[in-house]
Amino acid sequence: MAAKANVSGRVVLITGASSGIGAATARELAAEGARLVLGARRTDRLESLAGELAATGTEVRWQRLDVTDRADVARFVDFAVAQFGRVDVLVNNAGLMPLSPFTALKVDEWDRMIDVNLKGALYGIAAVLPLMKGQKSGHIVNISSIAGRRVMPTAGVYCATKFGLHALSEVLRIENDDIRVTVISPGVTESELADTITDENTKAMVANIRKLAMGADAVARAISFAIAQPEDIDVGEIMVRPTRTTH
């Protein structure tokens, strides 16, 4: 439990914070004393969540964020620095999962997944890396998926973005011995990810799988564990999934 003290006071930026894993992570880290900057497109939800956390004494700020817009991501990080003076942790959580078989040719959805899941994370890294190098410390937490470790039908492009996230995370770690890099790879989790699926057959298949979904708080606890470790310990990857599923 003593390690949790390492979370207290840290400035943590969370993308995709309006629901699911992002919101659960905000609540978990708030309870441990982190100072939070929340970003997402749905400002009504951000405002509500920030109000909830502020009522418990958390230092929390929020700003609208579209991770597919590099300038917007840079503004988000600049806002955090203006509010708190530094950035200790970036949680790259924003993601999309509109699964479909390749034959459906949903190319626009492929583009969107690449823009959000992969380029969005890269824009976040680009925005915080100079700051963290200047501080000679920092922690980047990239939210991947078991789909970044195994492929499955209908998830070709989604898997590609998550496999890519693993690759760039490892190279980022190797290149920077003063910055910690963690990949969190959840199994099926309660979230709104499946709501983006437009292919009806895939939607039905995923609905059946999601009957065994774990709560987003399980992933939030894994993120907290990684952040809480001493500065000389880098948790490279945590895979967390429901016990009663093979997915």
C-alpha positions as CSV (number, residue, x, y, z in Angstrom):
1,M,0.0,0.0,0.0
2,A,2.9,2.4,0.6
3,A,3.7,2.5,-3.1
4,K,0.3,4.2,-3.7
5,A,1.8,7.3,-2.1
6,N,3.8,7.7,-5.3
7,V,0.5,8.6,-7.1
8,S,-0.4,11.4,-4.7
9,G,0.4,14.8,-6.1
10,R,1.3,13.6,-9.6
11,V,-0.1,15.5,-12.5
12,V,-1.9,13.0,-14.7
13,L,-3.4,13.7,-18.1
14,I,-6.1,11.3,-19.3
15,T,-7.4,11.2,-22.9
16,G,-10.8,9.7,-23.6
17,A,-11.7,10.5,-20.1
18,S,-15.5,11.0,-20.5
19,S,-16.5,7.3,-20.1
20,G,-15.3,3.8,-19.7
21,I,-11.7,3.2,-18.8
22,G,-10.8,6.9,-18.9
23,A,-13.5,7.9,-16.4
24,A,-12.7,4.9,-14.2
25,T,-9.0,5.8,-14.2
26,A,-9.8,9.4,-13.2
27,R,-11.9,8.1,-10.3
28,E,-9.2,5.7,-9.2
29,L,-6.3,8.2,-9.4
30,A,-8.4,10.9,-7.7
31,A,-8.9,8.6,-4.7
32,E,-5.1,8.3,-4.5
33,G,-4.5,12.0,-4.5
34,A,-3.4,12.6,-8.1
35,R,-4.0,16.0,-9.8
36,L,-5.9,15.4,-13.0
37,V,-6.4,17.0,-16.4
38,L,-9.2,15.3,-18.3
39,G,-9.7,15.4,-22.1
40,A,-12.4,14.2,-24.4
41,R,-14.8,15.5,-27.0
42,R,-17.9,15.2,-24.9
43,T,-17.6,18.3,-22.7
44,D,-20.8,17.7,-20.8
45,R,-19.5,14.4,-19.5
46,L,-16.1,15.9,-18.7
47,E,-17.7,18.7,-16.8
48,S,-19.9,16.4,-14.8
49,L,-17.0,14.0,-13.9
50,A,-14.7,16.9,-13.0
51,G,-17.4,18.3,-10.7
52,E,-17.9,14.9,-9.1
53,L,-14.2,14.6,-8.4
54,A,-13.7,18.2,-7.3
55,A,-16.4,17.6,-4.7
56,T,-14.1,15.0,-3.1
57,G,-11.2,17.5,-2.9
58,T,-9.4,16.4,-6.1
59,E,-7.5,19.1,-8.0
60,V,-9.0,18.5,-11.4
61,R,-9.2,20.4,-14.7
62,W,-10.8,19.5,-18.0
63,Q,-10.6,20.6,-21.6
64,R,-12.2,19.5,-24.8
65,L,-9.9,17.3,-26.8
66,D,-9.8,15.7,-30.2
67,V,-6.8,13.4,-30.3
68,T,-6.9,13.3,-34.1
69,D,-6.0,17.0,-34.2
70,R,-2.3,17.4,-33.4
71,A,-2.6,21.1,-32.5
72,D,-5.5,20.3,-30.2
73,V,-3.4,17.7,-28.3
74,A,-0.6,20.3,-28.0
75,R,-3.1,22.8,-26.6
76,F,-4.3,20.2,-24.1
77,V,-0.8,19.6,-22.8
78,D,0.0,23.3,-22.7
79,F,-3.2,23.8,-20.7
80,A,-2.1,21.2,-18.2
81,V,1.3,22.9,-17.7
82,A,-0.4,26.3,-17.3
83,Q,-2.6,24.8,-14.6
84,F,-0.1,22.6,-12.7
85,G,3.3,23.5,-13.9
86,R,4.3,20.1,-15.1
87,V,3.2,16.8,-16.6
88,D,4.1,13.6,-14.7
89,V,1.9,11.0,-16.5
90,L,0.1,10.8,-19.8
91,V,-2.6,8.1,-20.1
92,N,-3.2,7.6,-23.9
93,N,-6.6,6.1,-23.5
94,A,-8.8,7.5,-26.3
95,G,-9.7,4.7,-28.7
96,L,-12.2,3.3,-31.3
97,M,-13.2,-0.2,-32.2
98,P,-15.6,-0.3,-35.2
99,L,-14.9,-4.0,-36.0
100,S,-15.9,-5.5,-39.4
101,P,-14.6,-8.1,-41.8
102,F,-12.3,-6.7,-44.6
103,T,-14.9,-7.6,-47.2
104,A,-17.2,-5.0,-45.7
105,L,-14.7,-2.4,-47.1
106,K,-15.5,0.1,-44.3
107,V,-12.4,2.1,-45.3
108,D,-13.6,5.3,-43.5
109,E,-13.7,3.3,-40.3
110,W,-10.2,2.0,-40.9
111,D,-9.0,5.5,-41.3
112,R,-10.7,6.6,-38.2
113,M,-9.2,3.8,-36.1
114,I,-5.7,4.6,-37.3
115,D,-6.3,8.3,-36.6
116,V,-7.5,7.8,-33.1
117,N,-5.8,4.6,-31.8
118,L,-2.4,5.1,-33.3
119,K,-1.9,8.7,-34.5
120,G,-3.7,10.0,-31.5
121,A,-1.3,8.3,-29.1
122,L,1.6,9.5,-31.2
123,Y,0.4,13.1,-31.0
124,G,0.2,12.7,-27.2
125,I,3.7,11.4,-27.1
126,A,5.0,14.2,-29.3
127,A,3.3,16.8,-27.0
128,V,4.7,15.5,-23.7
129,L,8.1,14.1,-24.6
130,P,10.0,17.4,-24.7
131,L,8.5,18.3,-21.3
132,M,9.4,15.0,-19.8
133,K,12.9,15.1,-21.2
134,G,13.3,18.5,-19.6
135,Q,12.1,17.2,-16.3
136,K,14.2,14.1,-16.7
137,S,11.2,12.1,-15.6
138,G,7.8,11.1,-16.8
139,H,5.5,8.2,-17.5
140,I,3.5,7.4,-20.7
141,V,0.8,4.8,-20.3
142,N,-0.6,3.5,-23.5
143,I,-3.9,1.7,-23.4
144,S,-3.8,-1.2,-25.8
145,S,-5.8,-4.4,-25.8
146,I,-5.4,-8.2,-26.0
147,A,-6.0,-7.5,-29.7
148,G,-2.5,-6.1,-29.6
149,R,-1.2,-9.6,-28.8
150,R,-3.5,-11.8,-30.8
151,V,-5.5,-11.4,-34.0
152,M,-9.1,-12.3,-34.5
153,P,-11.7,-12.2,-37.3
154,T,-13.3,-8.8,-37.9
155,A,-10.5,-7.0,-36.0
156,G,-7.8,-6.7,-38.6
157,V,-7.3,-3.0,-38.6
158,Y,-8.1,-2.7,-34.8
159,C,-5.4,-5.3,-34.1
160,A,-3.0,-3.5,-36.4
161,T,-3.4,-0.3,-34.4
162,K,-2.9,-2.1,-31.1
163,F,0.1,-4.2,-32.3
164,G,1.6,-0.9,-33.6
165,L,1.0,0.7,-30.2
166,H,3.0,-2.1,-28.5
167,A,5.8,-1.6,-31.0
168,L,6.1,2.1,-30.6
169,S,5.8,1.9,-26.8
170,E,8.8,-0.5,-26.6
171,V,11.0,1.6,-28.9
172,L,10.0,4.7,-26.9
173,R,11.1,2.9,-23.7
174,I,14.4,1.7,-25.2
175,E,15.3,5.2,-26.5
176,N,14.6,7.0,-23.2
177,D,16.1,5.6,-20.0
178,D,14.6,8.6,-18.0
179,I,11.0,8.0,-19.0
180,R,8.8,5.1,-18.0
181,V,6.5,3.5,-20.6
182,T,3.7,1.1,-19.8
183,V,1.3,-0.7,-22.0
184,I,-2.0,-1.8,-20.5
185,S,-3.7,-4.6,-22.4
186,P,-7.3,-5.2,-21.3
187,G,-9.5,-8.1,-22.3
188,V,-13.2,-7.5,-22.9
189,T,-14.2,-4.6,-20.7
190,E,-17.4,-2.6,-20.0
191,S,-17.1,0.5,-22.2
192,E,-18.7,2.2,-25.2
193,L,-16.1,0.8,-27.6
194,A,-18.6,-1.7,-29.1
195,D,-21.1,1.1,-29.8
196,T,-19.0,2.2,-32.8
197,I,-19.5,-1.1,-34.6
198,T,-21.8,-0.6,-37.6
199,D,-21.5,-4.1,-39.2
200,E,-24.6,-5.9,-37.9
201,N,-23.1,-9.5,-37.9
202,T,-20.0,-8.3,-36.0
203,K,-22.2,-6.4,-33.6
204,A,-24.1,-9.5,-32.7
205,M,-21.0,-11.6,-32.3
206,V,-19.4,-9.0,-30.0
207,A,-22.5,-8.6,-27.9
208,N,-22.3,-12.2,-27.0
209,I,-18.6,-11.9,-26.0
210,R,-19.3,-8.9,-23.9
211,K,-21.6,-10.7,-21.6
212,L,-18.5,-11.6,-19.6
213,A,-17.0,-8.1,-19.7
214,M,-15.1,-7.0,-16.6
215,G,-15.6,-3.5,-15.1
216,A,-13.5,-0.6,-16.3
217,D,-12.3,-0.2,-12.7
218,A,-10.2,-3.4,-13.1
219,V,-8.2,-1.7,-15.8
220,A,-8.0,1.5,-13.7
221,R,-6.4,-0.4,-10.9
222,A,-3.8,-1.8,-13.3
223,I,-2.9,1.7,-14.5
224,S,-2.7,2.9,-10.9
225,F,-0.4,0.0,-10.0
226,A,2.0,0.9,-12.8
227,I,2.1,4.6,-11.9
228,A,2.6,3.8,-8.2
229,Q,5.9,2.0,-8.6
230,P,9.1,3.7,-7.5
231,E,10.8,5.8,-10.2
232,D,13.5,3.2,-10.9
233,I,10.8,0.6,-11.7
234,D,9.1,0.5,-15.1
235,V,6.2,-1.9,-15.5
236,G,6.4,-2.6,-19.2
237,E,3.0,-4.3,-19.8
238,I,0.0,-5.5,-17.8
239,M,-2.5,-7.8,-19.4
240,V,-5.8,-7.9,-17.5
241,R,-8.9,-9.8,-18.5
242,P,-12.0,-11.6,-17.0
243,T,-11.2,-15.0,-15.5
244,R,-14.2,-16.6,-17.3
245,T,-13.2,-15.8,-20.8
246,T,-10.6,-16.9,-23.4
247,H,-10.8,-13.6,-25.2
